[in-house]
């Protein structure tokens, strides 16, 4: 939740030099970054340390949260889908 709040704040305040703002201004870039980071976490899982897996997973989560925000969605929306699939 705190990361989602940070993304929301960056979107609202639009501080100069904010990477989050740069991404939000370029929706195609957000999708490309999610794909890039997903590839990197998969590569790390195959051949790198647990630390690298954690770092790359963090990158995926951050970029995914920015993507969700750009579409007016929240992580909770995706979690609801997962919950519904278990039923």
Buried (B, 14 or more C-beta within 10 A) or exposed (E): EEEBEEBBEBBEEEEEEBEBBEBBEEEEBBBEBBEEBBEBBEEBEEEBEEEBBEBBBEBBBBBBBBBBBBEEEBBEEEEEEEEEEEE
